[in-house]
Amino acid sequence: MSFRQRLLYPALLLASSFADAATIVVDNLEDGGPGSLRAAIAQANDDEGPDTITFQDGLAGTIVQFGGELLVRGDLSILGPGTTRLTIELGQRSRAFRFESPEGATANWRLEGITVSRGLSNAATGDDGGALYARGEAGVSPKSTLSLTGMAFVDGGAVRYGGGIAASGIDLVLDRVSLTGNRAGHGGGGLYFDGGSLRVERSNVADNFVGGLVAGRGGGLLLLGADTRASILDSTIRANTATEEGGGGFFSVLTLSIHRSSFIGNTADDGGGGVTLSTGTANAPGQGYVIENSTFSGNRTPNPSASGSAIAALLGRLRVHNSTIAFNQVSPDDKPAPDTGGALWVAYGVTHAIVRSTLFAANTSGASGPPSDLARMRSPGGVLLVENSLLGVLPPIGVITHEGANIEADARLQELTYEHGGFAPVHPLAGDSPAVDRGSNPAELATDQRGDGFVRRWSPPNATDGVPDIGAYEYRADAFFVGDFDSLGTR
């Protein structure tokens, strides 16, 4: 190869890769034939390079899908016009999409801007994923990736797992995704995931259900896998139901972080109305679960023998920092059993929970409604360290194993609202709340739950490096630039 050829060789390779790539335009709403989405995906599967499917400008409406699921194998981006402009309607005949890596290879997939309605996995074969199923090739590194952006999965169903989505062995991102009204028989009413990395951000998981002939786990989300690493950020998990555990989510993974998110009004019959955390084994330091700048409100566990109306920590390591846990109920219609209750419940000797600068308010246990913020299984009992936190009523001696600088008081919480900013709802503090300027910031968080523009350490008159408040909300965090002349209302 000459010197000139060596100079040109990288450019020739780059040109070759672009030549293999294609942009395919869908120009009609039919389920097959030239110009259809089905034909575009078939063409992309036959191509060697990464392809992109777009939709003709102005094309909007509904694709009624009769021809079965759409199989995607190689690198492909499908860029829809938006969830309000394009719907794939399945009518419970099949799921919409199946993503599978080519044998021995990695694929990168992207799907955005489409509503998928009433998908149903194959009941006869017990398939998972009512609207979408994705699977990576075992033993291949790096894993295949799937990015879902600006998508909606509505009223899907699966006999087993993942009423909306089921994914295994890939790296998955959900950004601005809505999972609503989906149902699964065994687990993951909205989403089932195992064996990879998962990031959920700016998303809404609501009104999903799990249960049937067998008790179901994870009304909204079911995340499993000894090597699974997951994060939930700026998202709302609301009004999901599980007939067993984990109304909002059941998580048994290597690591999970929940930041700036809200678990609201979820229900699980047997425990973990908001979430159930169980690793299967004791975590090593640096593994386990982290909940920061988040709100758990109005979650329920109806069974008198249930525990953890907001959070049930069954096994592993848990850190809860600067969060608000309020108005959650255990057994609201009956007398609870001994060693149950608690908005936060800790079990087993190898469970290790650390709670700092977290606000508990109006959590109850039993029909008479006595306060029940914390509970712990005594024999064998896990570790429950609570510091710089506010509780409506301090629990009986022995429930907290290590404590320091906690407050017993009425937090003076305001109603749950979206009107104070952020992606997920919060409970604002009244100006005269005992939580104001009484907290700590163990993780050195820059903001409160609402994110950018809401500093975590605001103190009067205009200090942005003052003492943080207890809970997910920082009083007047957005008002550091004004004088100290507001009344004791919220801001």
N, C-alpha and C positions, 0 to 999 in steps of 0.2 A: 504493500500500500504506500503510495507516494505521500510526501508531506502535505500536499494540497488535499488529498483524499482523507488523510487523518484529520485535517481541520474541518472538513465538511461532514465527516461521519456522524458526530452527535446531532447536527442539524438534520441530516437525512433520517436518523432514527426518530427524532421529534416529529418531522413531517409525516413519517409513516404512521406514527401513533394517532395523529390527527386525521389521517386519511381513513383509518379504521373506525374512528368515531363518527357517529351520524346523529343528526337531529331529525326526528320523525314527527310529523304534524298530524294530529287527529282532527278530522274536519267534519265528523258527524257523530250522532249519538246512538248509532246502531250497535248491536252486540256482536257483529261479525261483518265480514266483507271489507272491501277496500276503504281506507280512511277511518276505520274503526279503531278503538283502543285495543281490542283483541288482536287485530291484524298488526298493529304497531308493535305490540309486545312480542308476537311471533317473529316479526322481522328482526327485532332487537336480539332475540335469543339466537338467531342464526348468524348475527354479526360477531366478529371477533373483538372489536374495540368497545370501550364504554360508550353507551348511547344515551340520548336524551329524548324523551317524548314530551311534546308540548301540545297545546290545544289551540285551534284556530281562534284568532281574535274574535270576540263576540259570541263564541259558541258557549251556550249555557243550557241547562236543563237536566234531564235524568236519563241515564243509561239503565235500561231494564235488562238485567243480566240473566239470560236463560241458559247459556251454553256452558255452565260450570265455572270453576275457579280459573283465574288467570295465573299461569305458572311463569315465574320470573327466575332466570338462572344466572346469566352473566351480569356484569356491571351495567346498571341502568338507573337513570333518574326519570321519574314521572312527575311532571310539574303541572298540576291542575290549576284552574283559574281562581279557586277559592271555594270554601265549604258552602257558601250561600249561592254559588253559581253552578256547581256540578255535584250531582248525587249519583252514586251507583246503588240501585235498588235491587236487592236480592230476593225479596219476598220469601225468605226462609227456604230457598231452594239449594243454596250452596254458600260457601264463603266466597269472598271477592278475590283475595290475593293469596298466593302461596309462593314464598321466596325460598329457594334452595340453592346452596352453593354447588358449583360444578364439582365433580368428583376430584378430590385431591387438591382443590384450589380454594382461593379466597375470592369473595365477591363484595362489591360495595354498592349498596342500593340506597335510593332516596325517593321518598314519596311525599308529596305535599299538595295541599289545596283541594281536597276532595272529601265529601261526606259519603260514608259507607253505611247503608241502612239495611237492617234486618237480614244480616248474614247468618248462616247456620252451618256448622261443621257437620260432616257425614255421621249421622246417628248410627247407621248400621255398622260402621267400622270403629266408632268411638273416637273419631278424630278430635283434635283440640283446635281452638282458635275459631270462633264463630265468624269473624269478619276477615281475619288475617292470620296466617301461620308463617313463621320464619324459622329455618333451621340451618345451622352451620355444619360444615364438614368436620367430623370428629378427628382430633389429632392434628389439625392443620393450624399453623400459626403464621401470621396473626389471624385472628378470627375475622369472619365476614362481618360487615357493618350494615346496619339499617338505620336510616335517619328519617323519622316521621315528623313533619313540620306542618302546622296549620291544618291538621286533619280532624275529622269527627267520625267516631264509630258509635252508631246508635242502634239500640234494640237488637244486638246480636245474641246468638245462643250457641252453647257447646254442651254436649252431654257430659263431658269430663272437665277439661280445664280451659280457661280463657274464653269467656263469653264474647269479649271483644277481640282480644289479641292473645296469641300464644307464641312464645319465642324461646328457642333453646340453642345454646352453644354459639351465640353471636354477641356482638357489642351493639346495644340498642339505645337510641336517643329518641325521646318524645319531647318535642318543643311546641308549645301552644296546641296541644292535642286534647280533645274532649272525648271521654269515654262515658257514655250515659245510657242507662236503661238496659244494659247487657246482663245476661244470666248464664251461669254455669252450674253443672250438677255437683262437681267435686271441689273445685277451687278456682279462685281468681275470677270473680264475676266480671270485672273489667279487663284485667290483665293477668296472665300467667307468664312468669319468666324464670329461667334457670340457666346456669352455666356460662356466665360471661359478665360483662359490665353493662349497667343500666343507668341512664340519667333521665330523670323526669323533671321538666322545668316548665314553669308558666302554663301548667296544664290543669284540667278539671276532670275529676273522677267522681261521678255522682249517680246516685239512684241505681246502682248495680246490685245484683243479688247472687248469692251462691247457696246451694242446698238442693235437696231432692230426696231420692231414695236413701242416700247416705248424707251424714252431716257434712256441711261444707265449711271450708276455711278461706278467709280472705275475700270478703264481700266486694271490696274494690280492687285490691291488689294481692296477689300471692307470689312471693319471691322466695325461691329456694336455691340451694347449691352451696357446697362447701368452699367453692372458689368464686362465688358470685360477689361482686362489689357493686353497690347501688347507691344512688343519691336522689333525693327529692328536694327540689328548690322552687320557691315562689309558686307553690301549687295548692289547690284546695281539694280535699278528699271529703266529700259530703254525702250524707244520707244513704250510705251503702249498708247492706245487711248480709250477715253470715249466720247460718243456722248452728254453727259451732263456735269457732274462735276467729278473732280478727275482723271486726266489722269493716273498718276502713282498710286494714291490711294485715296479713299474716306474713311474717318475715323470719326466715331461717337461713341466713347468709353469712358470709365471712365478715363483711363490713357493710354498714348502712348509715348514711348521714341524712338527717331531715333538717333543712334550714328554711326559715322564713316561710313556713307552710302552715296550713290550718286543717285539722281533722274535726269536722263539725257534724253532729247529729247522726253518727254511725251507730249501728246496733249489732251485737253478737250475743247469741243466747247464752253461751257457756264461758265467756270471758274475753277481755280485750275488746271492749266496745269500739275504741279508737284503733288500737293496734295491739297485736300479740307479737312478742319478740322471743325467738327461740333458736339458738344456734345449733342445737343437736349435741354440741360439745362445749366445754368451757373455752372461752376465747383467750388467746395470749394478749399481753399488753399491746395496744395499738390496733386491736381488732374489736369487733363488736358494733355497738350502736351509739350514735351521737344524735341528740335532739337539741337544737339551739334556735332561739328566736322564733319559736313556733307556738301555736295555740291549739289546745284540745278543749272543745266546748260542746256540751249537750250530747255526749256519747252515752250509750246505755248498754247494760248487761242485765236482762230481765230475770235470768235464772237465780233463785235464792242461793245456790251453791257457787255462783260465778264470782269472779274477782277481776279487778282492774277495769273499771268502767271507761277509763281513758287509755291506760297503758297497762298491759299484763306482761311483766318481765319473767319469763319462765326459765331462761338459761342464758348465761353469757355475761358480758360486760355492757353496762349502760351508763351514759353520761347525759344528764339533762341540765342545760344551762339557759338562763334568761328566757324562760318560757312561761306561758300562762295555761293553767289547767283548772277549768271552772265549769260548774253546772253539769257535771257528769253524774250518772245515777247507776248504782248497783241495786238490783232487785227492788224497783220502785213500788211494786204491788204486794210484796210479801216480806216476811221477816228473814233476813239473811242468815246463812249458816255460819258457825264459828270459823275463825281464821280466813274469812272471805272479806269482800268489800274493798274499799280503797279506790280512789281515782287512779292512783299508781300502786300496783301490787307487785311485790317481789317474792319469788319462790326459790326453793332449793339452795343448798349450801354453797354451790359454786356460782350462784348469781351475785353479781357485784354491781350495785347501783350507786351512782354519785349524783346528787341533786344540788345545784347551786343557783342562787339568785332566781328562784322560780316561785311563781305566785299560785297559790291554791285558794279557790273560793267557791263556796256553795256546792261542793260535791257531797252527795248524800248516799246512804246505804239503808235500804229497807223502806217500808211503807210510811213509817213515822218520820222518815227523813232526817235522822241524826247526821251531823257532819262526818264525812269519811274521806279524808284527803289521802292518807297513806295506810297501807296494810302490808304485812310481811308474814310469810309462813314461818312459824317459830321452830318447828322440829321436822327436818333440819332447816335452819334459817339461813338466808343469804345475808349479805352485807348491804345496809342501807345508810349511806352517809348523806346528811342534809345540812347545808350551811347557807347563811345569808338569805333565807327564804321566808315567805310569809304564808302562814296556814290559818284557815278559819278557826280550827281548834287543833291544838297539838295532840298527837295520837297517844295512846297509853304507853307507859314506860316500857321500854324494851323493843318497841316497833322500830324506832330509829336506833341504829347501833352506834353511830358517831354523829355528833351534831355540834353546831356552833353558830351563835348570833342569829337565831331564828326568831320570828315575830309571830305572835298569836293575835290576830286582829281581823276586823272587817276590811277587806281590800278596797271597798268602794269602787267596784268595777262598773263601767257603763255597758250598755247593750252592744252586742256584736255588730260591727259595721264595716262596710267597704269605704265609707266616706272620708276616712282619715288617711287615705293613700295606701300604696302597696298593692301587690297582686292578690293577696289573700286577706280575709276579714280578720279584724282584731277587736279585742275588748279595750277601749281606752280607759285610762285612769282619770279619776277626778283629781283636781288640783290639791285637795286636802287628803288624798289617799296616804295611808301610812307606808305604802310601797315606794313613794317618791323619795329619791336620794337615800335609799337604805340598802341598795343592792351591791353586787360586785360584778366584775366582768372577767371571769376566769379564762375565757378564750380570747380576750382582747378584741371583741367584736366592734367593728367600726360603726355599725348602724343598729337600729332596732329592727323588728320584724319587717317593717315596711320598706327597708332597703335604702337606696341612694337618696340623700336629702334629709334623712332622719337620723341624726347622730345619736349614738348610744349613750354618751356621757354628758348630758346637758344638765346644768344646775343654774338656778337664778343667781345674779340677774341675767347674764348673757354668757355663761361659761360653757364652752364646748369640751372641756376636759375635767368636768366635775365628777360627782358621784353618780353612778348609774342607778336607775330605778330597778325594783324587783319586777320580774315578768318580761313578757315579750314586747311591751309597749313602753316607750320613753316619753313621759309627759313633756309636752312642748318641744319635742326634739326638732321640729321644723321651724321653731320660732326664735332661734338663737340670735337672729338679726334684729329683733324688735326690742323695745324697752320693756321693763318688767312692770307693765301696767294692766295685764289681763286679770280678770276675776278668777275665782277658784273653779270655773267651769273647765271643760276639757279642751284640749287643742292638739 
